[in-house]
Amino acid sequence: MQTIGILLARSTYYQSISFDLYEGLRSGLKHLGRNDIRIVTENIGFGSDKQQCYRSAEKLLLEENVSVVIAYIGHRMAQLLRPLFLAANKILIVLDAGANLPHEWPACPNIFYHSLHNSLGASMAARQAVNDGYTSAGMVTGYYDGGYLHTYGISKGFEENGGKIAFNHATGYKEEDFTIAPLKDHLEKFPNSALLSLFSGDFVHWYFEGIKNSFEGQNIPIYLPPFGFEEMMLADAEYPGENIKGIAAWSKKIDSEENKIFIETITAANRTPNIFSLLSWESASLALKVIELIDLSKNNMTQIASGIKSFTFKSPRGTIYFDSKTNTSISPLYNSTIIPNSEGKCEIQIESIANDVFEHFQKLTNQNLNNSTSAWYNSYTCI
């Protein structure tokens, strides 16, 4: 019997994340007709403890003899596991939020990154703001989200397209410390500025509530990356105004047979479909491809890596393929807006498929980070 190992993270404000990741993989394998495959799990906490992540991965490789390991971790943690997977001659599939940007895009033959592309989406949302006529903007984030290098992606994306970051605002980590009051002064000094906003989870709730209370009726232009469009969180968020748009990675509103099957299957398993179960559902196709290539190549890692790089498959968000230079998956992204539902909460409206996603990704990977660094090892949203 073939065995797949998965490293599961936990999150304070996405409390179902480990269940979503597990169910996405289990249901994805079942949908692909592979009930025979065994899944083994290891918990890695917030994904920030280097020793815990290493020991958990090592246990899956040595004690469980898994064919492939799937892990919701970031680039920095994945690179620490690189020697382990090279020594084991096994593949690691990183489920990557895309919130951080590595200083050097890795191309280890044993590690592949399956991404939600938050930094890429942030950069594209910033370009959208310039295209909408905004040449001045403020970057708005918090203590946690601001610690990832999607901040560089969104600011650089705005500046490279002709805009200027006029001000920055980083708010508190706890709800009682969360304030957007300084934005009033900033917007008085720099009128007609867009707010390039980087928040996730509960922070989106607090941000939208603050915008509604402080700027109701003013329809302040706000631009969001993919995690700002996470639908489970938006369902409980107050609708703050009519001028909120950006780039989404996925939505329940994507009209395709693959998306319909995914939503129905995850719902039937008594889970709410979200971007975490989506990412793991898609990883089932990748894991099965790895297992197929192991058999075909007699475990020749060069041939396995080459086979993954040329692999293309259909997913609930569209066709996915790999950039061979960075071992990173490329998927469709969607121009989207936030609209109100009947209860005054938020939902997504898909406007169109974003153009030139791969070209934007290539540009992002060629950028010099200019000594910008991130101290976070955490799997994104895992605090």
C-alpha positions in Angstrom: 0.0 0.0 0.0 1.3 3.4 -1.0 1.5 6.0 1.8 1.3 9.8 1.7 2.5 11.9 4.7 1.1 15.3 5.5 2.5 17.9 8.0 -0.5 19.7 9.5 -0.3 23.2 10.9 -2.6 24.8 13.4 -4.0 28.4 13.6 -5.6 30.5 16.3 -8.1 32.2 13.9 -8.4 29.5 11.2 -9.1 26.8 13.8 -10.2 24.2 11.3 -7.1 24.5 9.1 -5.6 21.0 10.0 -9.0 19.4 9.3 -9.4 21.3 6.1 -6.0 20.3 4.9 -6.5 16.7 5.8 -10.0 16.5 4.3 -9.0 18.2 1.1 -6.3 15.5 0.5 -8.5 12.6 1.6 -11.4 13.7 -0.6 -9.1 14.6 -3.5 -7.6 11.1 -3.5 -11.1 9.6 -3.2 -12.3 11.7 -6.2 -9.4 10.4 -8.2 -10.3 6.8 -7.4 -7.5 6.1 -5.0 -9.1 5.0 -1.7 -6.3 2.5 -1.5 -3.7 5.1 -0.5 -3.0 5.5 3.2 -2.6 9.0 4.7 -0.3 9.6 7.7 -0.3 12.9 9.6 2.1 14.8 11.8 1.3 18.1 13.6 3.8 20.9 13.3 2.1 23.5 15.5 2.4 27.0 13.9 5.1 25.7 11.5 7.7 27.9 13.2 9.6 25.4 15.3 12.5 24.2 13.2 13.2 21.1 15.3 9.6 20.1 15.5 9.1 20.4 11.7 12.3 18.4 11.0 11.5 15.6 13.5 7.9 15.3 12.1 9.2 15.1 8.5 11.9 12.7 9.5 9.4 10.4 11.3 7.2 10.3 8.2 10.2 9.4 6.0 11.9 6.9 8.3 9.1 5.3 10.4 6.2 5.5 8.0 8.3 5.1 4.8 5.9 7.5 2.9 6.2 7.9 -0.8 5.8 11.7 -0.7 5.4 14.3 2.0 2.9 17.3 1.7 3.4 20.2 4.1 1.7 23.6 4.7 4.9 25.5 5.4 6.7 28.5 3.9 9.9 28.8 1.8 12.2 29.3 4.8 11.1 26.2 6.6 11.1 24.2 3.4 14.8 25.1 2.8 15.7 23.8 6.3 14.2 20.5 5.3 16.0 20.4 2.0 19.0 18.2 3.3 16.6 15.7 4.8 14.7 15.2 1.6 17.8 15.1 -0.5 19.2 12.4 1.8 16.0 10.4 1.7 15.6 10.8 -2.0 12.0 11.7 -1.6 9.7 14.6 -2.8 8.4 17.3 -0.6 5.3 19.1 -1.9 5.0 22.5 -0.1 1.5 23.9 0.2 2.6 27.6 0.0 0.4 30.5 0.9 2.8 32.7 -1.2 2.9 35.4 1.5 6.7 35.5 1.7 9.2 36.1 -1.0 12.5 34.2 -0.9 15.8 36.0 -1.4 16.8 33.3 -3.8 14.1 31.3 -5.6 15.0 27.7 -4.8 15.1 24.9 -7.5 15.9 21.9 -5.4 14.9 18.8 -7.4 13.2 17.3 -4.3 11.0 20.3 -3.4 8.0 21.7 -5.3 5.9 24.6 -4.3 2.1 24.6 -4.8 1.1 28.1 -4.2 -1.9 30.4 -3.5 0.3 33.3 -4.6 -0.5 36.0 -2.1 2.6 38.1 -2.9 2.0 37.8 -6.6 -1.7 38.7 -6.1 -0.7 41.7 -3.9 1.6 43.0 -6.6 -1.0 42.6 -9.3 -3.6 44.3 -7.1 -1.3 47.2 -6.7 -0.9 47.5 -10.5 -4.7 47.4 -10.7 -4.8 50.5 -8.4 -2.5 52.4 -10.8 -4.5 51.3 -13.8 -7.6 52.7 -12.0 -6.0 56.1 -11.8 -4.4 56.1 -8.3 -0.9 57.5 -8.3 -0.8 57.8 -4.5 -1.4 55.1 -2.0 -0.9 54.1 1.6 0.2 50.6 2.6 -2.0 49.3 5.5 -1.2 46.2 7.4 -0.7 44.9 10.9 2.1 43.6 13.2 1.5 40.0 12.0 0.7 40.3 8.3 3.3 43.0 7.9 6.0 40.6 8.8 5.8 38.8 5.5 7.4 40.0 2.3 4.1 40.4 0.4 4.5 43.9 1.8 7.4 44.3 -0.6 5.3 42.8 -3.4 2.5 45.2 -3.0 4.6 48.3 -2.6 7.0 47.5 -5.4 4.1 46.6 -7.6 2.6 50.0 -7.1 5.9 51.9 -7.5 7.0 50.1 -10.6 3.8 50.9 -12.4 4.2 54.7 -11.7 2.6 55.0 -8.2 4.1 56.4 -5.0 3.6 55.1 -1.5 2.7 58.3 0.4 2.2 56.7 3.8 2.3 53.5 5.8 0.1 52.3 8.7 0.8 49.2 10.8 -1.8 48.5 13.4 -1.8 46.4 16.5 -1.8 42.6 16.9 -4.7 42.3 19.4 -8.2 43.5 18.8 -8.0 46.1 21.6 -4.8 47.5 20.0 -6.2 47.4 16.4 -6.9 50.9 15.2 -7.2 52.7 11.9 -7.6 56.2 13.4 -4.3 57.4 11.9 -5.7 56.8 8.4 -8.0 59.9 8.8 -5.0 62.2 9.1 -3.1 60.4 6.3 -6.0 60.7 3.9 -6.5 64.3 4.7 -2.8 65.0 3.9 -2.9 62.7 0.8 -6.5 62.8 -0.6 -7.4 60.5 -3.5 -5.0 57.8 -2.2 -5.8 54.1 -2.5 -5.3 51.8 0.5 -3.1 48.8 -0.4 -4.2 46.5 2.4 -2.6 43.3 3.7 -4.7 41.4 6.3 -5.9 37.9 6.9 -8.4 36.1 9.2 -9.7 38.1 12.1 -7.7 41.1 11.1 -9.9 41.5 8.0 -12.9 41.6 10.3 -11.4 44.4 12.4 -10.2 46.3 9.4 -13.5 46.3 7.6 -15.4 47.2 10.8 -12.9 50.1 11.3 -13.3 51.3 7.8 -17.1 51.2 8.0 -17.2 53.1 11.3 -14.6 55.7 10.3 -15.4 56.2 6.6 -18.9 55.1 6.1 -20.3 56.4 2.8 -16.9 57.6 1.6 -16.1 54.4 -0.4 -12.4 54.6 0.2 -10.5 52.7 -2.5 -9.1 49.5 -1.0 -7.1 46.9 -2.8 -6.6 43.4 -1.5 -4.5 40.3 -2.3 -5.8 36.7 -2.4 -6.1 36.2 1.4 -8.2 39.3 1.7 -10.7 37.4 -0.4 -10.9 34.3 1.8 -14.6 33.5 1.7 -15.0 31.7 5.1 -13.7 34.9 6.8 -15.6 37.3 4.5 -18.9 35.6 5.4 -18.7 37.2 8.9 -17.1 40.5 7.9 -19.0 43.8 7.9 -19.4 45.2 4.4 -17.4 48.5 4.6 -18.0 50.2 1.3 -18.4 50.0 -2.5 -14.8 50.5 -3.7 -13.0 47.3 -2.6 -11.3 45.2 -5.2 -8.2 43.2 -5.9 -7.0 39.7 -6.8 -8.6 36.4 -5.6 -7.0 33.0 -5.9 -10.2 31.1 -5.7 -14.0 31.5 -5.1 -17.0 29.3 -4.7 -18.4 31.4 -7.5 -15.9 30.1 -10.2 -18.1 28.5 -12.7 -16.6 25.2 -13.7 -17.3 21.5 -13.3 -14.1 20.9 -11.3 -15.1 23.6 -8.9 -18.6 22.3 -8.5 -17.3 18.8 -7.8 -14.8 20.1 -5.2 -17.5 22.2 -3.4 -20.0 19.4 -3.3 -17.5 16.8 -2.2 -16.1 18.9 0.7 -19.5 19.9 1.8 -20.7 16.3 1.8 -17.8 15.6 4.1 -19.2 18.1 6.6 -16.5 20.7 5.9 -16.8 24.2 4.5 -14.8 24.5 1.3 -12.0 27.1 1.6 -8.6 27.9 0.2 -6.9 25.4 2.5 -9.0 22.4 1.5 -8.7 23.6 -2.1 -4.9 23.6 -1.9 -4.8 20.2 -0.3 -7.4 18.8 -2.8 -5.1 19.9 -5.6 -2.1 18.3 -3.9 -3.8 14.9 -4.3 -3.2 15.2 -8.1 0.4 16.2 -7.5 1.0 13.3 -5.0 -0.4 10.8 -7.4 1.7 12.1 -10.2 4.8 11.7 -7.9 3.8 8.1 -7.1 3.3 7.3 -10.8 6.7 8.8 -11.7 8.4 6.9 -8.8 7.2 3.7 -10.4 8.1 4.7 -14.0 11.5 6.0 -13.2 12.6 3.4 -10.6 12.9 6.3 -8.1 15.2 8.4 -10.3 14.9 11.8 -8.8 16.0 13.7 -11.9 13.4 12.0 -14.0 10.7 12.5 -11.3 11.5 16.2 -11.1 11.4 16.5 -14.8 8.0 14.8 -14.9 6.5 17.1 -12.3 7.8 20.2 -14.1 6.0 19.1 -17.3 2.8 18.1 -15.4 -0.4 20.0 -16.1 -3.8 19.4 -14.5 -7.3 20.9 -14.1 -8.3 22.1 -10.7 -11.3 24.0 -9.2 -9.5 27.3 -9.9 -8.4 26.4 -13.5 -5.5 24.8 -15.2 -2.3 24.5 -13.1 1.2 24.0 -14.4 4.8 24.5 -13.1 7.4 27.1 -13.7 10.5 24.9 -14.2 12.9 27.6 -13.0 11.4 27.9 -9.5 9.5 24.6 -9.1 6.4 26.7 -8.3 2.9 26.0 -9.6 1.2 28.7 -11.7 -2.5 29.0 -11.5 -5.2 31.4 -12.7 -5.9 34.5 -10.6 -9.1 36.5 -10.7 -9.9 40.2 -10.8 -12.5 40.5 -8.0 -14.6 42.9 -6.0 -16.2 42.7 -2.6 -20.0 43.1 -2.6 -22.6 43.0 0.2 -24.9 40.1 0.8 -28.5 40.4 2.1 -27.2 40.4 5.7 -24.8 43.3 5.2 -21.8 40.9 5.3 -19.2 40.4 2.5 -19.0 38.1 -0.5 -16.9 38.0 -3.7 -17.9 39.0 -7.1 -15.6 37.5 -9.8 -15.1 40.2 -12.5 -12.6 38.4 -14.9 -9.6 36.2 -15.1 -6.4 38.2 -14.6 -4.2 38.5 -17.6 -0.5 37.7 -17.9 -0.2 35.8 -14.6 3.0 34.0 -15.6 4.6 37.1 -16.9 3.9 38.9 -13.6 5.3 35.9 -11.7 8.5 35.9 -13.7 8.9 39.6 -13.0 8.3 39.0 -9.3 11.0 36.3 -9.2 13.5 38.6 -10.8 13.1 41.4 -8.4 15.9 42.3 -6.0 14.5 42.5 -2.5 17.0 45.2 -1.5 17.8 43.8 1.9 14.1 43.4 2.8 13.8 40.5 5.2 11.1 38.6 7.1 11.6 37.2 10.6 8.6 34.8 10.3 9.0 31.1 9.9 5.3 30.5 10.7 3.1 28.9 8.1 1.1 31.9 7.0 -2.0 32.6 9.1 -0.7 30.2 11.7 -0.3 32.1 15.0 
